[in-house]
Amino acid sequence: MQVNEQRQGEVIVLSLKGKLMGGPETQAVHDKVKDLAENKFMKVVIDLGKVKWMNSSGLGAIMGSLTTLKNAGGELKLANVTDKVKSLFIITKLITIFETHKSVEEAVKSFD
């Protein structure tokens, strides 16, 4: 799992690559979002376009990230959710909790 961070104005884009299947790399995603919230970065987009698959641990890390940001007064949005990953969100009914966008650009603009 690779996590690349990019800043676009007030928005932080975290681009994930690989599989979110638990373990330290999955926890690293949530830890990264915690750090951002602690440093007052309240607008975060997670780009899932290169995530091949995620399991319940991966979902938990994304859910934890959403909760962390909401509790800090921030927002988390998802971009480029692949069909495979989207089906997991639909099955778990989490699709209704997350704001998803077709592209990172669309997600970033939605904060305005």
PDB file as gemmi writes it, atoms N, CA and C in Angstrom:
CRYST1    1.000    1.000    1.000  90.00  90.00  90.00 P 1                      
ATOM      1  N   MET A   1       0.845  -1.184   0.000  1.00  0.00           N  
ATOM      2  CA  MET A   1       0.000   0.000   0.000  1.00  0.00           C  
ATOM      3  C   MET A   1       0.886   1.240   0.000  1.00  0.00           C  
ATOM      4  N   GLN A   2       0.675   2.078  -0.979  1.00  0.00           N  
ATOM      5  CA  GLN A   2       1.397   3.354  -1.039  1.00  0.00           C  
ATOM      6  C   GLN A   2       0.409   4.488  -0.790  1.00  0.00           C  
ATOM      7  N   VAL A   3       0.849   5.503  -0.059  1.00  0.00           N  
ATOM      8  CA  VAL A   3       0.034   6.683   0.199  1.00  0.00           C  
ATOM      9  C   VAL A   3       0.821   7.896  -0.255  1.00  0.00           C  
ATOM     10  N   ASN A   4       0.288   8.598  -1.246  1.00  0.00           N  
ATOM     11  CA  ASN A   4       0.908   9.837  -1.713  1.00  0.00           C  
ATOM     12  C   ASN A   4       0.035  10.999  -1.295  1.00  0.00           C  
ATOM     13  N   GLU A   5       0.672  12.019  -0.748  1.00  0.00           N  
ATOM     14  CA  GLU A   5      -0.058  13.197  -0.276  1.00  0.00           C  
ATOM     15  C   GLU A   5       0.220  14.370  -1.202  1.00  0.00           C  
ATOM     16  N   GLN A   6      -0.843  15.066  -1.561  1.00  0.00           N  
ATOM     17  CA  GLN A   6      -0.708  16.241  -2.420  1.00  0.00           C  
ATOM     18  C   GLN A   6      -1.642  17.317  -1.885  1.00  0.00           C  
ATOM     19  N   ARG A   7      -1.173  18.545  -1.887  1.00  0.00           N  
ATOM     20  CA  ARG A   7      -2.006  19.648  -1.406  1.00  0.00           C  
ATOM     21  C   ARG A   7      -2.527  20.448  -2.587  1.00  0.00           C  
ATOM     22  N   GLN A   8      -3.843  20.680  -2.577  1.00  0.00           N  
ATOM     23  CA  GLN A   8      -4.471  21.516  -3.599  1.00  0.00           C  
ATOM     24  C   GLN A   8      -5.247  22.607  -2.882  1.00  0.00           C  
ATOM     25  N   GLY A   9      -4.597  23.743  -2.670  1.00  0.00           N  
ATOM     26  CA  GLY A   9      -5.206  24.814  -1.889  1.00  0.00           C  
ATOM     27  C   GLY A   9      -5.353  24.370  -0.447  1.00  0.00           C  
ATOM     28  N   GLU A  10      -6.587  24.405   0.068  1.00  0.00           N  
ATOM     29  CA  GLU A  10      -6.846  23.985   1.448  1.00  0.00           C  
ATOM     30  C   GLU A  10      -7.146  22.495   1.551  1.00  0.00           C  
ATOM     31  N   VAL A  11      -7.176  21.819   0.413  1.00  0.00           N  
ATOM     32  CA  VAL A  11      -7.561  20.407   0.385  1.00  0.00           C  
ATOM     33  C   VAL A  11      -6.322  19.511   0.290  1.00  0.00           C  
ATOM     34  N   ILE A  12      -6.312  18.471   1.108  1.00  0.00           N  
ATOM     35  CA  ILE A  12      -5.250  17.460   1.039  1.00  0.00           C  
ATOM     36  C   ILE A  12      -5.814  16.253   0.294  1.00  0.00           C  
ATOM     37  N   VAL A  13      -5.098  15.816  -0.737  1.00  0.00           N  
ATOM     38  CA  VAL A  13      -5.500  14.637  -1.493  1.00  0.00           C  
ATOM     39  C   VAL A  13      -4.543  13.499  -1.130  1.00  0.00           C  
ATOM     40  N   LEU A  14      -5.118  12.408  -0.624  1.00  0.00           N  
ATOM     41  CA  LEU A  14      -4.339  11.213  -0.329  1.00  0.00           C  
ATOM     42  C   LEU A  14      -4.648  10.188  -1.410  1.00  0.00           C  
ATOM     43  N   SER A  15      -3.657   9.879  -2.230  1.00  0.00           N  
ATOM     44  CA  SER A  15      -3.828   8.891  -3.297  1.00  0.00           C  
ATOM     45  C   SER A  15      -3.289   7.559  -2.810  1.00  0.00           C  
ATOM     46  N   LEU A  16      -4.163   6.577  -2.769  1.00  0.00           N  
ATOM     47  CA  LEU A  16      -3.784   5.253  -2.288  1.00  0.00           C  
ATOM     48  C   LEU A  16      -3.547   4.334  -3.475  1.00  0.00           C  
ATOM     49  N   LYS A  17      -2.579   3.439  -3.333  1.00  0.00           N  
ATOM     50  CA  LYS A  17      -2.279   2.484  -4.394  1.00  0.00           C  
ATOM     51  C   LYS A  17      -1.995   1.138  -3.764  1.00  0.00           C  
ATOM     52  N   GLY A  18      -2.669   0.089  -4.254  1.00  0.00           N  
ATOM     53  CA  GLY A  18      -2.458  -1.257  -3.734  1.00  0.00           C  
ATOM     54  C   GLY A  18      -3.740  -1.834  -3.186  1.00  0.00           C  
ATOM     55  N   LYS A  19      -3.617  -2.583  -2.094  1.00  0.00           N  
ATOM     56  CA  LYS A  19      -4.775  -3.216  -1.464  1.00  0.00           C  
ATOM     57  C   LYS A  19      -4.877  -2.754  -0.016  1.00  0.00           C  
ATOM     58  N   LEU A  20      -6.086  -2.456   0.417  1.00  0.00           N  
ATOM     59  CA  LEU A  20      -6.338  -2.100   1.812  1.00  0.00           C  
ATOM     60  C   LEU A  20      -6.871  -3.356   2.503  1.00  0.00           C  
ATOM     61  N   MET A  21      -5.961  -4.150   3.023  1.00  0.00           N  
ATOM     62  CA  MET A  21      -6.336  -5.451   3.572  1.00  0.00           C  
ATOM     63  C   MET A  21      -5.940  -5.608   5.043  1.00  0.00           C  
ATOM     64  N   GLY A  22      -5.806  -4.517   5.742  1.00  0.00           N  
ATOM     65  CA  GLY A  22      -5.415  -4.617   7.146  1.00  0.00           C  
ATOM     66  C   GLY A  22      -3.911  -4.499   7.295  1.00  0.00           C  
ATOM     67  N   GLY A  23      -3.455  -4.621   8.519  1.00  0.00           N  
ATOM     68  CA  GLY A  23      -2.024  -4.529   8.771  1.00  0.00           C  
ATOM     69  C   GLY A  23      -1.566  -3.095   8.937  1.00  0.00           C  
ATOM     70  N   PRO A  24      -0.254  -2.917   9.110  1.00  0.00           N  
ATOM     71  CA  PRO A  24       0.287  -1.589   9.409  1.00  0.00           C  
ATOM     72  C   PRO A  24       0.026  -0.560   8.312  1.00  0.00           C  
ATOM     73  N   GLU A  25       0.045  -0.987   7.044  1.00  0.00           N  
ATOM     74  CA  GLU A  25      -0.150  -0.010   5.966  1.00  0.00           C  
ATOM     75  C   GLU A  25      -1.581   0.535   5.949  1.00  0.00           C  
ATOM     76  N   THR A  26      -2.544  -0.305   6.322  1.00  0.00           N  
ATOM     77  CA  THR A  26      -3.930   0.167   6.397  1.00  0.00           C  
ATOM     78  C   THR A  26      -4.083   1.124   7.569  1.00  0.00           C  
ATOM     79  N   GLN A  27      -3.481   0.793   8.697  1.00  0.00           N  
ATOM     80  CA  GLN A  27      -3.511   1.677   9.862  1.00  0.00           C  
ATOM     81  C   GLN A  27      -2.817   2.998   9.542  1.00  0.00           C  
ATOM     82  N   ALA A  28      -1.807   2.958   8.686  1.00  0.00           N  
ATOM     83  CA  ALA A  28      -1.074   4.174   8.315  1.00  0.00           C  
ATOM     84  C   ALA A  28      -1.987   5.196   7.629  1.00  0.00           C  
ATOM     85  N   VAL A  29      -2.982   4.722   6.894  1.00  0.00           N  
ATOM     86  CA  VAL A  29      -3.923   5.634   6.238  1.00  0.00           C  
ATOM     87  C   VAL A  29      -4.696   6.410   7.297  1.00  0.00           C  
ATOM     88  N   HIS A  30      -5.245   5.697   8.282  1.00  0.00           N  
ATOM     89  CA  HIS A  30      -5.995   6.359   9.352  1.00  0.00           C  
ATOM     90  C   HIS A  30      -5.080   7.270  10.167  1.00  0.00           C  
ATOM     91  N   ASP A  31      -3.874   6.810  10.453  1.00  0.00           N  
ATOM     92  CA  ASP A  31      -2.921   7.636  11.203  1.00  0.00           C  
ATOM     93  C   ASP A  31      -2.608   8.927  10.455  1.00  0.00           C  
ATOM     94  N   LYS A  32      -2.488   8.843   9.144  1.00  0.00           N  
ATOM     95  CA  LYS A  32      -2.210  10.022   8.316  1.00  0.00           C  
ATOM     96  C   LYS A  32      -3.350  11.029   8.440  1.00  0.00           C  
ATOM     97  N   VAL A  33      -4.580  10.534   8.381  1.00  0.00           N  
ATOM     98  CA  VAL A  33      -5.740  11.423   8.502  1.00  0.00           C  
ATOM     99  C   VAL A  33      -5.799  12.045   9.900  1.00  0.00           C  
ATOM    100  N   LYS A  34      -5.456  11.256  10.926  1.00  0.00           N  
ATOM    101  CA  LYS A  34      -5.404  11.799  12.299  1.00  0.00           C  
ATOM    102  C   LYS A  34      -4.398  12.948  12.373  1.00  0.00           C  
ATOM    103  N   ASP A  35      -3.218  12.751  11.784  1.00  0.00           N  
ATOM    104  CA  ASP A  35      -2.192  13.803  11.766  1.00  0.00           C  
ATOM    105  C   ASP A  35      -2.710  15.053  11.065  1.00  0.00           C  
ATOM    106  N   LEU A  36      -3.378  14.860   9.938  1.00  0.00           N  
ATOM    107  CA  LEU A  36      -3.920  16.005   9.195  1.00  0.00           C  
ATOM    108  C   LEU A  36      -4.923  16.769  10.049  1.00  0.00           C  
ATOM    109  N   ALA A  37      -5.825  16.046  10.714  1.00  0.00           N  
ATOM    110  CA  ALA A  37      -6.834  16.692  11.564  1.00  0.00           C  
ATOM    111  C   ALA A  37      -6.180  17.448  12.715  1.00  0.00           C  
ATOM    112  N   GLU A  38      -5.164  16.837  13.326  1.00  0.00           N  
ATOM    113  CA  GLU A  38      -4.461  17.489  14.436  1.00  0.00           C  
ATOM    114  C   GLU A  38      -3.753  18.764  13.976  1.00  0.00           C  
ATOM    115  N   ASN A  39      -3.349  18.787  12.710  1.00  0.00           N  
ATOM    116  CA  ASN A  39      -2.676  19.956  12.148  1.00  0.00           C  
ATOM    117  C   ASN A  39      -3.634  20.895  11.422  1.00  0.00           C  
ATOM    118  N   LYS A  40      -4.928  20.716  11.712  1.00  0.00           N  
ATOM    119  CA  LYS A  40      -5.987  21.608  11.227  1.00  0.00           C  
ATOM    120  C   LYS A  40      -6.227  21.567   9.722  1.00  0.00           C  
ATOM    121  N   PHE A  41      -5.860  20.458   9.072  1.00  0.00           N  
ATOM    122  CA  PHE A  41      -6.245  20.252   7.671  1.00  0.00           C  
ATOM    123  C   PHE A  41      -7.587  19.533   7.714  1.00  0.00           C  
ATOM    124  N   MET A  42      -8.654  20.259   7.401  1.00  0.00           N  
ATOM    125  CA  MET A  42     -10.007  19.745   7.607  1.00  0.00           C  
ATOM    126  C   MET A  42     -10.708  19.302   6.324  1.00  0.00           C  
ATOM    127  N   LYS A  43     -10.036  19.446   5.198  1.00  0.00           N  
ATOM    128  CA  LYS A  43     -10.636  19.046   3.925  1.00  0.00           C  
ATOM    129  C   LYS A  43      -9.734  17.996   3.284  1.00  0.00           C  
ATOM    130  N   VAL A  44     -10.230  16.758   3.264  1.00  0.00           N  
ATOM    131  CA  VAL A  44      -9.414  15.651   2.781  1.00  0.00           C  
ATOM    132  C   VAL A  44     -10.177  14.856   1.728  1.00  0.00           C  
ATOM    133  N   VAL A  45      -9.472  14.531   0.648  1.00  0.00           N  
ATOM    134  CA  VAL A  45     -10.000  13.649  -0.390  1.00  0.00           C  
ATOM    135  C   VAL A  45      -9.121  12.404  -0.404  1.00  0.00           C  
ATOM    136  N   ILE A  46      -9.752  11.240  -0.376  1.00  0.00           N  
ATOM    137  CA  ILE A  46      -9.002   9.989  -0.539  1.00  0.00           C  
ATOM    138  C   ILE A  46      -9.298   9.476  -1.942  1.00  0.00           C  
ATOM    139  N   ASP A  47      -8.243   9.380  -2.738  1.00  0.00           N  
ATOM    140  CA  ASP A  47      -8.342   8.891  -4.110  1.00  0.00           C  
ATOM    141  C   ASP A  47      -8.155   7.370  -4.092  1.00  0.00           C  
ATOM    142  N   LEU A  48      -9.230   6.657  -4.426  1.00  0.00           N  
ATOM    143  CA  LEU A  48      -9.198   5.188  -4.388  1.00  0.00           C  
ATOM    144  C   LEU A  48      -9.039   4.575  -5.780  1.00  0.00           C  
ATOM    145  N   GLY A  49      -8.694   5.386  -6.770  1.00  0.00           N  
ATOM    146  CA  GLY A  49      -8.604   4.919  -8.152  1.00  0.00           C  
ATOM    147  C   GLY A  49      -7.621   3.784  -8.383  1.00  0.00           C  
ATOM    148  N   LYS A  50      -6.583   3.678  -7.550  1.00  0.00           N  
ATOM    149  CA  LYS A  50      -5.578   2.627  -7.734  1.00  0.00           C  
ATOM    150  C   LYS A  50      -5.617   1.583  -6.627  1.00  0.00           C  
ATOM    151  N   VAL A  51      -6.740   1.561  -5.897  1.00  0.00           N  
ATOM    152  CA  VAL A  51      -6.923   0.532  -4.873  1.00  0.00           C  
ATOM    153  C   VAL A  51      -7.610  -0.653  -5.535  1.00  0.00           C  
ATOM    154  N   LYS A  52      -6.882  -1.770  -5.592  1.00  0.00           N  
ATOM    155  CA  LYS A  52      -7.405  -2.962  -6.270  1.00  0.00           C  
ATOM    156  C   LYS A  52      -8.513  -3.634  -5.468  1.00  0.00           C  
ATOM    157  N   TRP A  53      -8.352  -3.673  -4.165  1.00  0.00           N  
ATOM    158  CA  TRP A  53      -9.347  -4.325  -3.328  1.00  0.00           C  
ATOM    159  C   TRP A  53      -9.182  -3.875  -1.889  1.00  0.00           C  
ATOM    160  N   MET A  54     -10.267  -3.958  -1.115  1.00  0.00           N  
ATOM    161  CA  MET A  54     -10.167  -3.724   0.327  1.00  0.00           C  
ATOM    162  C   MET A  54     -11.091  -4.693   1.041  1.00  0.00           C  
ATOM    163  N   ASN A  55     -10.692  -5.035   2.256  1.00  0.00           N  
ATOM    164  CA  ASN A  55     -11.527  -5.907   3.075  1.00  0.00           C  
ATOM    165  C   ASN A  55     -12.122  -5.088   4.218  1.00  0.00           C  
ATOM    166  N   SER A  56     -12.665  -5.761   5.218  1.00  0.00           N  
ATOM    167  CA  SER A  56     -13.299  -5.047   6.326  1.00  0.00           C  
ATOM    168  C   SER A  56     -12.309  -4.172   7.089  1.00  0.00           C  
ATOM    169  N   SER A  57     -11.060  -4.581   7.160  1.00  0.00           N  
ATOM    170  CA  SER A  57     -10.046  -3.757   7.831  1.00  0.00           C  
ATOM    171  C   SER A  57      -9.818  -2.461   7.070  1.00  0.00           C  
ATOM    172  N   GLY A  58      -9.773  -2.564   5.753  1.00  0.00           N  
ATOM    173  CA  GLY A  58      -9.628  -1.374   4.919  1.00  0.00           C  
ATOM    174  C   GLY A  58     -10.819  -0.446   5.066  1.00  0.00           C  
ATOM    175  N   LEU A  59     -12.021  -1.049   5.058  1.00  0.00           N  
ATOM    176  CA  LEU A  59     -13.243  -0.256   5.272  1.00  0.00           C  
ATOM    177  C   LEU A  59     -13.202   0.432   6.635  1.00  0.00           C  
ATOM    178  N   GLY A  60     -12.727  -0.303   7.630  1.00  0.00           N  
ATOM    179  CA  GLY A  60     -12.622   0.257   8.977  1.00  0.00           C  
ATOM    180  C   GLY A  60     -11.691   1.458   9.027  1.00  0.00           C  
ATOM    181  N   ALA A  61     -10.587   1.379   8.299  1.00  0.00           N  
ATOM    182  CA  ALA A  61      -9.631   2.494   8.269  1.00  0.00           C  
ATOM    183  C   ALA A  61     -10.251   3.721   7.605  1.00  0.00           C  
ATOM    184  N   ILE A  62     -11.018   3.503   6.535  1.00  0.00           N  
ATOM    185  CA  ILE A  62     -11.680   4.619   5.844  1.00  0.00           C  
ATOM    186  C   ILE A  62     -12.781   5.206   6.742  1.00  0.00           C  
ATOM    187  N   MET A  63     -13.549   4.313   7.395  1.00  0.00           N  
ATOM    188  CA  MET A  63     -14.592   4.765   8.329  1.00  0.00           C  
ATOM    189  C   MET A  63     -13.979   5.548   9.493  1.00  0.00           C  
ATOM    190  N   GLY A  64     -12.890   5.019  10.037  1.00  0.00           N  
ATOM    191  CA  GLY A  64     -12.204   5.702  11.132  1.00  0.00           C  
ATOM    192  C   GLY A  64     -11.701   7.070  10.714  1.00  0.00           C  
ATOM    193  N   SER A  65     -11.224   7.158   9.474  1.00  0.00           N  
ATOM    194  CA  SER A  65     -10.744   8.441   8.942  1.00  0.00           C  
ATOM    195  C   SER A  65     -11.886   9.439   8.842  1.00  0.00           C  
ATOM    196  N   LEU A  66     -13.033   8.970   8.364  1.00  0.00           N  
ATOM    197  CA  LEU A  66     -14.212   9.827   8.257  1.00  0.00           C  
ATOM    198  C   LEU A  66     -14.637  10.329   9.633  1.00  0.00           C  
ATOM    199  N   THR A  67     -14.691   9.429  10.604  1.00  0.00           N  
ATOM    200  CA  THR A  67     -15.094   9.786  11.966  1.00  0.00           C  
ATOM    201  C   THR A  67     -14.118  10.775  12.590  1.00  0.00           C  
ATOM    202  N   THR A  68     -12.831  10.524  12.424  1.00  0.00           N  
ATOM    203  CA  THR A  68     -11.803  11.419  12.967  1.00  0.00           C  
ATOM    204  C   THR A  68     -11.980  12.836  12.438  1.00  0.00           C  
ATOM    205  N   LEU A  69     -12.156  12.956  11.127  1.00  0.00           N  
ATOM    206  CA  LEU A  69     -12.304  14.282  10.528  1.00  0.00           C  
ATOM    207  C   LEU A  69     -13.611  14.949  10.941  1.00  0.00           C  
ATOM    208  N   LYS A  70     -14.708  14.190  10.947  1.00  0.00           N  
ATOM    209  CA  LYS A  70     -15.999  14.765  11.350  1.00  0.00           C  
ATOM    210  C   LYS A  70     -15.935  15.277  12.781  1.00  0.00           C  
ATOM    211  N   ASN A  71     -15.336  14.490  13.673  1.00  0.00           N  
ATOM    212  CA  ASN A  71     -15.229  14.892  15.077  1.00  0.00           C  
ATOM    213  C   ASN A  71     -14.370  16.141  15.246  1.00  0.00           C  
ATOM    214  N   ALA A  72     -13.446  16.355  14.310  1.00  0.00           N  
ATOM    215  CA  ALA A  72     -12.574  17.534  14.369  1.00  0.00           C  
ATOM    216  C   ALA A  72     -13.202  18.724  13.625  1.00  0.00           C  
ATOM    217  N   GLY A  73     -14.393  18.502  13.045  1.00  0.00           N  
ATOM    218  CA  GLY A  73     -15.062  19.579  12.310  1.00  0.00           C  
ATOM    219  C   GLY A  73     -14.693  19.618  10.837  1.00  0.00           C  
ATOM    220  N   GLY A  74     -14.108  18.536  10.343  1.00  0.00           N  
ATOM    221  CA  GLY A  74     -13.676  18.503   8.946  1.00  0.00           C  
ATOM    222  C   GLY A  74     -14.552  17.610   8.091  1.00  0.00           C  
ATOM    223  N   GLU A  75     -14.105  17.426   6.854  1.00  0.00           N  
ATOM    224  CA  GLU A  75     -14.842  16.615   5.888  1.00  0.00           C  
ATOM    225  C   GLU A  75     -13.901  15.686   5.142  1.00  0.00           C  
ATOM    226  N   LEU A  76     -14.402  14.502   4.847  1.00  0.00           N  
ATOM    227  CA  LEU A  76     -13.668  13.528   4.046  1.00  0.00           C  
ATOM    228  C   LEU A  76     -14.532  13.142   2.856  1.00  0.00           C  
ATOM    229  N   LYS A  77     -13.933  13.170   1.673  1.00  0.00           N  
ATOM    230  CA  LYS A  77     -14.640  12.766   0.465  1.00  0.00           C  
ATOM    231  C   LYS A  77     -13.794  11.741  -0.273  1.00  0.00           C  
ATOM    232  N   LEU A  78     -14.467  10.876  -1.010  1.00  0.00           N  
ATOM    233  CA  LEU A  78     -13.781   9.832  -1.763  1.00  0.00           C  
ATOM    234  C   LEU A  78     -13.851  10.145  -3.249  1.00  0.00           C  
ATOM    235  N   ALA A  79     -12.792   9.778  -3.970  1.00  0.00           N  
ATOM    236  CA  ALA A  79     -12.754  10.002  -5.416  1.00  0.00           C  
ATOM    237  C   ALA A  79     -12.285   8.739  -6.121  1.00  0.00           C  
ATOM    238  N   ASN A  80     -12.716   8.605  -7.376  1.00  0.00           N  
ATOM    239  CA  ASN A  80     -12.267   7.496  -8.243  1.00  0.00           C  
ATOM    240  C   ASN A  80     -12.492   6.122  -7.622  1.00  0.00           C  
ATOM    241  N   VAL A  81     -13.647   5.927  -6.998  1.00  0.00           N  
ATOM    242  CA  VAL A  81     -13.932   4.639  -6.374  1.00  0.00           C  
ATOM    243  C   VAL A  81     -14.181   3.613  -7.488  1.00  0.00           C  
ATOM    244  N   THR A  82     -13.376   2.568  -7.522  1.00  0.00           N  
ATOM    245  CA  THR A  82     -13.511   1.555  -8.572  1.00  0.00           C  
ATOM    246  C   THR A  82     -14.792   0.751  -8.360  1.00  0.00           C  
ATOM    247  N   ASP A  83     -15.264   0.101  -9.410  1.00  0.00           N  
ATOM    248  CA  ASP A  83     -16.494  -0.690  -9.315  1.00  0.00           C  
ATOM    249  C   ASP A  83     -16.384  -1.779  -8.253  1.00  0.00           C  
ATOM    250  N   LYS A  84     -15.226  -2.426  -8.182  1.00  0.00           N  
ATOM    251  CA  LYS A  84     -15.009  -3.494  -7.208  1.00  0.00           C  
ATOM    252  C   LYS A  84     -15.160  -2.965  -5.778  1.00  0.00           C  
ATOM    253  N   VAL A  85     -14.505  -1.841  -5.509  1.00  0.00           N  
ATOM    254  CA  VAL A  85     -14.556  -1.250  -4.170  1.00  0.00           C  
ATOM    255  C   VAL A  85     -15.943  -0.670  -3.906  1.00  0.00           C  
ATOM    256  N   LYS A  86     -16.542  -0.056  -4.925  1.00  0.00           N  
ATOM    257  CA  LYS A  86     -17.877   0.521  -4.775  1.00  0.00           C  
ATOM    258  C   LYS A  86     -18.890  -0.566  -4.404  1.00  0.00           C  
ATOM    259  N   SER A  87     -18.752  -1.754  -4.973  1.00  0.00           N  
ATOM    260  CA  SER A  87     -19.679  -2.846  -4.646  1.00  0.00           C  
ATOM    261  C   SER A  87     -19.597  -3.198  -3.160  1.00  0.00           C  
ATOM    262  N   LEU A  88     -18.402  -3.116  -2.596  1.00  0.00           N  
ATOM    263  CA  LEU A  88     -18.221  -3.368  -1.171  1.00  0.00           C  
ATOM    264  C   LEU A  88     -18.942  -2.292  -0.347  1.00  0.00           C  
ATOM    265  N   PHE A  89     -18.839  -1.041  -0.777  1.00  0.00           N  
ATOM    266  CA  PHE A  89     -19.547   0.049  -0.090  1.00  0.00           C  
ATOM    267  C   PHE A  89     -21.060  -0.135  -0.187  1.00  0.00           C  
ATOM    268  N   ILE A  90     -21.537  -0.620  -1.321  1.00  0.00           N  
ATOM    269  CA  ILE A  90     -22.977  -0.827  -1.510  1.00  0.00           C  
ATOM    270  C   ILE A  90     -23.469  -1.975  -0.631  1.00  0.00           C  
ATOM    271  N   ILE A  91     -22.740  -3.087  -0.637  1.00  0.00           N  
ATOM    272  CA  ILE A  91     -23.124  -4.258   0.161  1.00  0.00           C  
ATOM    273  C   ILE A  91     -23.207  -3.905   1.648  1.00  0.00           C  
ATOM    274  N   THR A  92     -22.248  -3.108   2.116  1.00  0.00           N  
ATOM    275  CA  THR A  92     -22.200  -2.748   3.540  1.00  0.00           C  
ATOM    276  C   THR A  92     -23.066  -1.531   3.858  1.00  0.00           C  
ATOM    277  N   LYS A  93     -23.700  -0.971   2.834  1.00  0.00           N  
ATOM    278  CA  LYS A  93     -24.554   0.224   2.956  1.00  0.00           C  
ATOM    279  C   LYS A  93     -23.772   1.473   3.388  1.00  0.00           C  
ATOM    280  N   LEU A  94     -22.454   1.402   3.293  1.00  0.00           N  
ATOM    281  CA  LEU A  94     -21.633   2.562   3.644  1.00  0.00           C  
ATOM    282  C   LEU A  94     -21.636   3.608   2.533  1.00  0.00           C  
ATOM    283  N   ILE A  95     -22.139   3.238   1.367  1.00  0.00           N  
ATOM    284  CA  ILE A  95     -22.189   4.171   0.238  1.00  0.00           C  
ATOM    285  C   ILE A  95     -23.023   5.405   0.606  1.00  0.00           C  
ATOM    286  N   THR A  96     -23.973   5.235   1.523  1.00  0.00           N  
ATOM    287  CA  THR A  96     -24.835   6.356   1.922  1.00  0.00           C  
ATOM    288  C   THR A  96     -24.129   7.300   2.897  1.00  0.00           C  
ATOM    289  N   ILE A  97     -23.046   6.845   3.498  1.00  0.00           N  
ATOM    290  CA  ILE A  97     -22.331   7.649   4.497  1.00  0.00           C  
ATOM    291  C   ILE A  97     -21.254   8.516   3.844  1.00  0.00           C  
ATOM    292  N   PHE A  98     -20.657   7.990   2.771  1.00  0.00           N  
ATOM    293  CA  PHE A  98     -19.553   8.692   2.125  1.00  0.00           C  
ATOM    294  C   PHE A  98     -20.025   9.527   0.946  1.00  0.00           C  
ATOM    295  N   GLU A  99     -19.399  10.665   0.805  1.00  0.00           N  
ATOM    296  CA  GLU A  99     -19.615  11.481  -0.388  1.00  0.00           C  
ATOM    297  C   GLU A  99     -18.565  11.055  -1.406  1.00  0.00           C  
ATOM    298  N   THR A 100     -19.032  10.537  -2.538  1.00  0.00           N  
ATOM    299  CA  THR A 100     -18.097  10.051  -3.551  1.00  0.00           C  
ATOM    300  C   THR A 100     -18.172  10.907  -4.807  1.00  0.00           C  
ATOM    301  N   HIS A 101     -17.041  10.996  -5.496  1.00  0.00           N  
ATOM    302  CA  HIS A 101     -16.933  11.791  -6.727  1.00  0.00           C  
ATOM    303  C   HIS A 101     -16.193  10.995  -7.787  1.00  0.00           C  
ATOM    304  N   LYS A 102     -16.487  11.309  -9.042  1.00  0.00           N  
ATOM    305  CA  LYS A 102     -15.876  10.581 -10.164  1.00  0.00           C  
ATOM    306  C   LYS A 102     -14.399  10.880 -10.324  1.00  0.00           C  
ATOM    307  N   SER A 103     -13.970  12.083  -9.905  1.00  0.00           N  
ATOM    308  CA  SER A 103     -12.567  12.466 -10.063  1.00  0.00           C  
ATOM    309  C   SER A 103     -12.098  13.252  -8.846  1.00  0.00           C  
ATOM    310  N   VAL A 104     -10.778  13.329  -8.696  1.00  0.00           N  
ATOM    311  CA  VAL A 104     -10.196  14.124  -7.610  1.00  0.00           C  
ATOM    312  C   VAL A 104     -10.571  15.589  -7.799  1.00  0.00           C  
ATOM    313  N   GLU A 105     -10.502  16.069  -9.045  1.00  0.00           N  
ATOM    314  CA  GLU A 105     -10.816  17.473  -9.332  1.00  0.00           C  
ATOM    315  C   GLU A 105     -12.240  17.815  -8.884  1.00  0.00           C  
ATOM    316  N   GLU A 106     -13.183  16.916  -9.213  1.00  0.00           N  
ATOM    317  CA  GLU A 106     -14.586  17.120  -8.826  1.00  0.00           C  
ATOM    318  C   GLU A 106     -14.721  17.147  -7.309  1.00  0.00           C  
ATOM    319  N   ALA A 107     -14.038  16.236  -6.629  1.00  0.00           N  
ATOM    320  CA  ALA A 107     -14.089  16.171  -5.167  1.00  0.00           C  
ATOM    321  C   ALA A 107     -13.513  17.444  -4.534  1.00  0.00           C  
ATOM    322  N   VAL A 108     -12.377  17.909  -5.063  1.00  0.00           N  
ATOM    323  CA  VAL A 108     -11.735  19.115  -4.536  1.00  0.00           C  
ATOM    324  C   VAL A 108     -12.659  20.314  -4.717  1.00  0.00           C  
ATOM    325  N   LYS A 109     -13.250  20.440  -5.900  1.00  0.00           N  
ATOM    326  CA  LYS A 109     -14.159  21.569  -6.184  1.00  0.00           C  
ATOM    327  C   LYS A 109     -15.403  21.536  -5.296  1.00  0.00           C  
ATOM    328  N   SER A 110     -15.827  20.351  -4.878  1.00  0.00           N  
ATOM    329  CA  SER A 110     -17.053  20.229  -4.091  1.00  0.00           C  
ATOM    330  C   SER A 110     -16.923  20.850  -2.700  1.00  0.00           C  
ATOM    331  N   PHE A 111     -15.711  21.144  -2.256  1.00  0.00           N  
ATOM    332  CA  PHE A 111     -15.517  21.788  -0.951  1.00  0.00           C  
ATOM    333  C   PHE A 111     -15.882  23.267  -0.990  1.00  0.00           C  
ATOM    334  N   ASP A 112     -15.900  23.864  -2.168  1.00  0.00           N  
ATOM    335  CA  ASP A 112     -16.166  25.316  -2.276  1.00  0.00           C  
ATOM    336  C   ASP A 112     -17.611  25.650  -1.977  1.00  0.00           C  
TER     337      ASP A 112                                                      
END                                                                             
